[in-house]
Amino acid sequence: MNLQSIVTSQYLAVLEMLKETVTRCPEGLWDDPVDAAPAWRLAYHALFYTHLYLQPDGKDFKTWEKHREEAERIDPKAKACQAYTREEALEYLVFCQDQVKEVVPRLDLESANSGFGWLDMGKLEVQFYNIRHTQQHTAELMERLGARAGIELHWVGTKRD
């Protein structure tokens, strides 16, 4: 097994976990006003950066066709925007899964340059960084669903096509 297939497997595994959180999130938690970053925004944020850091570099990045300005931001200063529906989030997730399958096999994981001026690391490390970032927000959503709705979600160790 080569490095690209391992990276692909781990991306697909974390995206499968995120898919379960989106799919099983109760309607009342999807856009709960008590949350500084509602579930839809955390999911979109994770998907946006998954998509971004899969690109060879920042200048190659083109936002998803349904992107809404600042929807990816989860900080308190983020501009309000219309919430994405669960179906839209799942559509973007499928887009990201397709990007993983298409882009990762072609990435030069040996490159010392991340392709992103704000990330001082090599291309392989960017992929680990990106997977960890997506897992962090997936875990936040998993915790929220468990604590507030008693929903138990599943760990996915690897995912191969």
N, C-alpha and C positions, 0 to 999 in steps of 0.2 A: 504494500500500500504506500502511495506517495504522499508527500506533504499536502498537496492540493486536495486530495480526497479526504484527508483527515480534517483539514480546515472546513471543507464543504460539509462534512458530516456534523461537525460541531455547530456550525451556523444553522443547519437545517434542524438540529435537535433543539436549539434554543428558540428558533422560530416556531417549532411545533408546540413548545411549552407556552409561548406567548399566545399562540392561536387558541389553546385551551382556555387561557385566562379571559381572552376576549369573548370567546364563544359562551363561556359559562358565567360571565359577569352579569349579575341581576340588573335589570333595567334601572332600578333606583340607584345603583352604585355607578353606573356608566357615566353619568354626568351630575354627580352629587355636588350641590353647591357648598357643602361643608369642606370639601377638599380643595386645597390651594391648587393642586394639579389633579383634576378629575381623571378617572380611569382612561377615558378616551384620549386625553392629552398625554398621559404617560405612555400609552400604547403607540400613539402617533410619533411621539418623541423618539422612542426606541426604534421604530421602523425608519424614521427619517435618517437617523445617524447610521443605522445598519446600511441603508442605501448609499449614503454619502461616502462612508469609509470603504465601501467595496470598490469605489472608482479608483482608477490608476492615480489620479490626482484631483485636487479641488477644481481645477479649471474644466475638467471633463464632466463635472456633476451637472445634471439637469434635474430639477425637481420633478416629482411625480405630477402627472397631468392634473390631479385634483388637489394639489397643494394649496393651502390657504396661508396667507402671509402671517408669520409668527406662530403658526399652530404648533411648530416643533419646540417652542420655548416653554419650559416648565417653571421658570423663575417668577417671582411675584410681580415683576414689572412687565410680564408678557402681555401683549395687547389681547383684548378679548376677541374671540372669533367664534363663528358657528361651530358647534361640536360636530365631529365626524360621527356618523352612525356606525354601529357595529359592522354592518355590511361593508361600508367604505373601508374601515380598518382592516377587515379580512381581505378585501380586494388589494389593498396596499401590501398586506402580508404576503399574498400569493405573488405579487410583483417582486417583492424582495426575495422570496424563495427562488423565483426564476432568475433573478440577478445573480444570486449565489451560484446557481448551476452554470450560468453562462460566463460569469466574470472570473470566479476563483480559479478555474483551471488555466486561465490565461495570465494570471497575476505573476509578476516576477517577485516571488517571495524572498529571493536572495538580495534584493535591492536594499541598499543602506539608506535610501531616501523614502520617507513615508509618502511623499507626494502632497503633503499638507504642511504648509509652513509653520503652523502652530503646534505640530506634533513632531518633536525631535526624537524620532525612532525610525527603525527600518520597516519595510512593508510587511514582513511577517508579524512583527510585534503589533503593528496597527490592527491586524486581523484578530489577534488575541485580545487586544484592548477593546475592539469593537464587540466581540462576542461577550466579553465580561460586562461591558456597558449594557448590552441588550439583556443579559441575564440579571443584572442589578435591578432594572426596572420591571422585568418580568417577576422577579421575586417580590418586589414591592406590591405589585398587583396581586400576586398569590397570597401574600400576607393579609392584604386588605380583604380579599374574598373570604379567607379563612376566618379572620377575626370578626367581620361584620355579618357574614352570611353563612358561616359554618361550612363552606365549600372546600372540600379537599381536592387538591390538584396533584397531578402526577409528574414525576421526574422522567425526563427522556435523556438517556445516556448517549446514544448515537442515533443518527438517522441517515440511512443510505437509500438511494433510489434503486 
